Amino acid sequence: MTIDGVAKTVHVIGSGPAVVLMPEMPGISPDVARLARWFAAAGFSVHLPSLFGIDGAYPTVDEGKAVVRRACVSAEFRAFAGGGTSPVVSWLRGLARIAHAECGGPGVGAVGLCFTGNFALTMALEPAVIAPVVNHPSLPLDDPAGLEIGDEDADSLARRVARDDLRVLAYRFEGDRWCTGQRFAAYRALLGDAFDGRVLPAGAANPEPPPFFRDVVGCAHSVVTAHLVDEQGHPTLRARDEIIAFLAERLRPDRTPVGAPSSPGAPHHPRS
């Protein structure tokens, strides 16, 4: 797809209201693709843009490190404190507009992961985005209490959240050194009660993630992808189902989501 003169590959699966699912570092791994298929099975048209890395691969540790280095110096991303909102978000907002026009419904969901975690929030400056999900946002890499967002965008987002009664769903693991409690506190300071930050115990993470997550990430981090445990009743699988239920509530309010928890009660998560 070409937006504002920039062409990127976008993988699309499913039908129904649109959800833009962004990859985590170091790319669209089989775990990210699995999440896209789960969303599609729940009744959404999933748009998964290729932003970095090799689509469909578990990279080696060295390959993953190389992807991170390239992203950190790319003009599209603002990986470090003081950089403001990443320019690639403008392209992603355009993707949301196109997806909404094609798929209909009340709006679009945006789900960010890790390096792209905060993009789901800054995409909400596009009016079509009404269901942002911020998963373990890792930027800025050098400021554990910082947010990857410019001051003007932060003010505009706070006003839009209040005006349109948006809710921002977010997840992290306790003890995550890339997405700290300080960062969740900064989100809450910006968004107030609209920020629903949920914290899972570190012990709930998959103990045998792919090599990049084991050797480079080095801690419980990716709640619904690399560190998810696909077992009924497991906290990470419940988190996936909560995200599906949130998307359905916002994007398909007149229908029960396929694959969402059958019980209306959500399990308790510590909030930060």
C-alpha positions as CSV (number, residue, x, y, z in Angstrom):
1,M,0.0,0.0,0.0
2,T,1.2,3.5,-0.9
3,I,0.3,6.3,1.5
4,D,1.8,9.8,1.3
5,G,4.2,8.5,-1.4
6,V,5.6,5.7,0.9
7,A,4.9,2.1,0.0
8,K,4.8,-0.7,2.6
9,T,3.6,-4.3,2.5
10,V,0.4,-4.9,4.5
11,H,-0.8,-8.4,5.2
12,V,-4.6,-8.6,5.5
13,I,-6.7,-11.4,6.9
14,G,-10.3,-11.8,8.0
15,S,-13.5,-9.8,7.6
16,G,-15.4,-7.3,9.7
17,P,-14.3,-4.0,11.4
18,A,-10.7,-3.2,10.8
19,V,-7.9,-3.7,13.4
20,V,-4.4,-2.4,12.6
21,L,-2.0,-4.8,14.3
22,M,1.6,-3.6,14.4
23,P,4.6,-5.9,14.7
24,E,6.9,-6.1,17.6
25,M,10.7,-6.0,17.4
26,P,12.3,-7.7,15.5
27,G,9.4,-8.2,13.0
28,I,6.3,-10.1,12.1
29,S,7.3,-13.4,13.8
30,P,5.1,-16.5,13.7
31,D,3.8,-15.4,17.2
32,V,2.7,-12.0,15.8
33,A,1.1,-13.8,12.8
34,R,-0.7,-16.1,15.2
35,L,-2.2,-13.1,17.0
36,A,-3.4,-11.7,13.7
37,R,-5.1,-15.0,13.0
38,W,-6.8,-15.0,16.4
39,F,-8.1,-11.5,15.8
40,A,-9.4,-12.6,12.4
41,A,-11.1,-15.7,13.9
42,A,-12.8,-13.3,16.3
43,G,-14.5,-11.4,13.5
44,F,-12.1,-8.6,12.5
45,S,-10.3,-7.6,9.3
46,V,-6.7,-7.5,10.4
47,H,-4.2,-5.2,8.7
48,L,-0.6,-6.1,9.6
49,P,1.9,-3.8,8.1
50,S,5.6,-4.8,7.6
51,L,7.6,-2.2,9.4
52,F,11.0,-4.0,10.0
53,G,12.6,-7.4,9.9
54,I,11.8,-10.5,7.8
55,D,8.1,-11.3,7.7
56,G,7.2,-14.7,9.1
57,A,10.6,-15.5,10.6
58,Y,12.1,-16.2,14.0
59,P,15.4,-14.3,13.5
60,T,18.6,-15.4,15.1
61,V,20.0,-13.3,17.9
62,D,22.4,-11.5,15.6
63,E,19.8,-10.9,13.0
64,G,17.4,-9.5,15.6
65,K,20.1,-7.2,16.9
66,A,20.8,-5.9,13.4
67,V,17.1,-5.2,12.9
68,V,17.0,-3.2,16.1
69,R,20.1,-1.2,15.2
70,R,18.6,-0.3,11.8
71,A,15.3,0.8,13.3
72,C,17.0,2.9,15.9
73,V,18.8,5.0,13.3
74,S,15.8,5.1,10.8
75,A,14.2,8.4,10.2
76,E,10.8,6.7,10.6
77,F,11.2,5.9,14.3
78,R,12.1,8.0,17.4
79,A,13.6,5.3,19.6
80,F,15.2,7.6,22.2
81,A,14.0,10.3,24.6
82,G,13.4,13.7,23.2
83,G,12.6,12.5,19.7
84,G,8.9,13.0,20.0
85,T,6.3,11.1,18.0
86,S,7.7,8.6,15.4
87,P,7.1,9.9,11.9
88,V,5.9,6.4,10.8
89,V,2.7,7.0,12.8
90,S,1.5,9.4,10.2
91,W,1.6,6.5,7.6
92,L,-0.2,4.3,10.1
93,R,-3.0,6.8,10.6
94,G,-3.4,6.8,6.8
95,L,-3.6,3.0,6.9
96,A,-6.4,3.3,9.5
97,R,-8.3,5.7,7.4
98,I,-8.2,3.4,4.4
99,A,-9.0,0.3,6.4
100,H,-12.0,2.1,7.9
101,A,-13.3,3.2,4.5
102,E,-12.9,-0.4,3.2
103,C,-14.3,-2.3,6.2
104,G,-16.9,0.1,7.7
105,G,-18.1,-0.1,11.2
106,P,-17.9,2.6,13.9
107,G,-14.1,2.8,13.7
108,V,-10.8,1.0,13.8
109,G,-8.8,-0.8,16.5
110,A,-5.0,-0.2,16.8
111,V,-2.9,-2.8,18.6
112,G,0.8,-2.0,19.2
113,L,3.5,-4.4,20.5
114,C,6.8,-3.6,22.1
115,F,8.7,-1.1,19.8
116,T,5.3,-0.2,18.2
117,G,3.4,-0.3,21.5
118,N,2.9,3.4,21.9
119,F,2.0,3.8,18.2
120,A,-1.5,2.5,19.0
121,L,-2.0,5.5,21.2
122,T,-0.6,8.2,18.9
123,M,-2.6,6.7,16.1
124,A,-5.7,7.8,18.0
125,L,-5.1,11.3,16.7
126,E,-6.8,9.8,13.6
127,P,-10.6,10.0,14.4
128,A,-11.2,6.6,12.9
129,V,-9.1,5.0,15.6
130,I,-11.4,4.3,18.6
131,A,-9.9,1.2,20.2
132,P,-6.2,1.6,21.1
133,V,-4.4,-1.3,22.8
134,V,-0.9,-0.5,24.0
135,N,1.1,-3.7,24.7
136,H,4.4,-3.4,26.7
137,P,5.6,-0.2,24.9
138,S,9.4,0.0,25.0
139,L,10.1,3.4,23.6
140,P,11.9,5.6,24.4
141,L,14.6,3.0,25.0
142,D,16.8,5.3,27.2
143,D,14.1,6.7,29.5
144,P,12.1,4.1,31.5
145,A,9.7,6.8,32.7
146,G,9.3,8.5,29.3
147,L,6.6,8.3,26.5
148,E,7.4,8.2,22.8
149,I,5.2,11.2,22.0
150,G,5.7,14.9,21.2
151,D,4.3,17.5,23.6
152,E,1.8,18.9,21.1
153,D,0.6,15.4,20.2
154,A,0.3,14.5,24.0
155,D,-1.9,17.5,24.6
156,S,-4.1,16.7,21.6
157,L,-4.4,13.1,22.6
158,A,-5.4,14.0,26.2
159,R,-8.1,16.3,24.8
160,R,-9.4,13.7,22.3
161,V,-9.5,10.9,25.0
162,A,-11.6,13.2,27.2
163,R,-13.8,14.5,24.4
164,D,-14.6,11.2,22.8
165,D,-14.6,9.1,26.0
166,L,-11.9,6.8,24.7
167,R,-10.4,4.1,26.8
168,V,-6.8,2.9,26.3
169,L,-6.1,-0.7,27.3
170,A,-2.5,-1.6,28.1
171,Y,-0.5,-4.6,29.3
172,R,2.9,-5.3,30.7
173,F,4.6,-7.9,32.9
174,E,5.8,-7.0,36.4
175,G,9.5,-6.5,36.4
176,D,9.8,-5.8,32.6
177,R,12.9,-3.6,32.2
178,W,11.8,-2.4,28.8
179,C,8.3,-1.3,29.9
180,T,8.5,-0.3,33.5
181,G,5.9,0.7,36.1
182,Q,7.3,4.3,35.7
183,R,6.2,4.2,32.1
184,F,2.7,3.1,33.0
185,A,2.6,5.8,35.6
186,A,3.4,8.4,32.9
187,Y,0.5,7.1,30.8
188,R,-1.8,7.5,33.7
189,A,-0.6,11.0,34.4
190,L,-1.4,11.9,30.8
191,L,-4.7,10.0,30.4
192,G,-6.1,9.7,33.9
193,D,-8.7,7.0,34.4
194,A,-9.0,6.5,30.6
195,F,-5.7,4.5,30.9
196,D,-6.5,0.9,31.9
197,G,-3.0,-0.5,32.5
198,R,-2.9,-4.2,33.5
199,V,0.1,-5.9,35.0
200,L,0.7,-9.7,34.8
201,P,3.1,-11.5,37.2
202,A,6.5,-12.2,35.6
203,G,6.2,-15.8,36.5
204,A,3.3,-16.1,34.0
205,A,5.6,-15.6,31.0
206,N,6.5,-18.4,28.7
207,P,9.8,-19.7,30.1
208,E,11.0,-20.8,26.7
209,P,10.5,-17.9,24.2
210,P,12.3,-17.6,20.9
211,P,16.1,-16.9,21.1
212,F,15.9,-13.1,20.5
213,F,13.5,-12.8,23.5
214,R,15.5,-15.1,25.6
215,D,18.9,-13.6,25.0
216,V,18.3,-10.0,24.0
217,V,15.1,-9.0,25.7
218,G,16.1,-11.0,28.7
219,C,12.9,-10.6,30.8
220,A,9.2,-11.3,30.7
221,H,8.0,-8.8,28.1
222,S,5.7,-9.9,25.2
223,V,2.3,-10.7,26.9
224,V,0.3,-11.9,23.9
225,T,3.1,-13.0,21.5
226,A,6.5,-14.4,22.4
227,H,5.8,-14.9,26.1
228,L,2.2,-16.1,25.8
229,V,1.4,-19.6,27.0
230,D,-1.4,-21.1,24.9
231,E,-3.2,-23.0,27.6
232,Q,-6.8,-22.5,28.7
233,G,-7.1,-20.4,31.8
234,H,-3.5,-19.1,31.6
235,P,-3.1,-15.4,32.5
236,T,-1.5,-14.5,29.1
237,L,-4.3,-16.3,27.2
238,R,-6.9,-14.4,29.3
239,A,-5.1,-11.2,28.3
240,R,-5.5,-12.1,24.7
241,D,-9.2,-12.7,25.2
242,E,-9.6,-9.4,27.1
243,I,-8.1,-7.6,24.2
244,I,-10.5,-9.3,21.8
245,A,-13.4,-8.4,24.1
246,F,-12.3,-4.8,24.2
247,L,-12.0,-4.6,20.4
248,A,-15.4,-6.1,20.1
249,E,-17.0,-3.8,22.6
250,R,-15.7,-0.8,20.7
251,L,-15.9,-2.0,17.1
252,R,-18.9,-4.4,17.2
253,P,-21.0,-3.2,20.1
254,D,-24.1,-5.0,18.8
255,R,-22.5,-8.5,18.6
256,T,-20.9,-11.0,21.0
257,P,-17.2,-11.5,19.9
258,V,-16.2,-14.9,18.6
259,G,-13.6,-16.4,20.8
260,A,-14.0,-13.9,23.6
261,P,-14.4,-15.1,27.2
262,S,-17.9,-16.5,27.8
263,S,-18.1,-15.0,31.3
264,P,-18.8,-11.2,31.5
265,G,-16.5,-10.9,34.5
266,A,-12.9,-10.0,33.7
267,P,-10.1,-11.4,35.9
268,H,-8.4,-9.0,38.2
269,H,-5.1,-7.5,37.2
270,P,-3.1,-5.0,39.3
271,R,-3.3,-1.6,37.8
272,S,-0.3,0.7,37.5
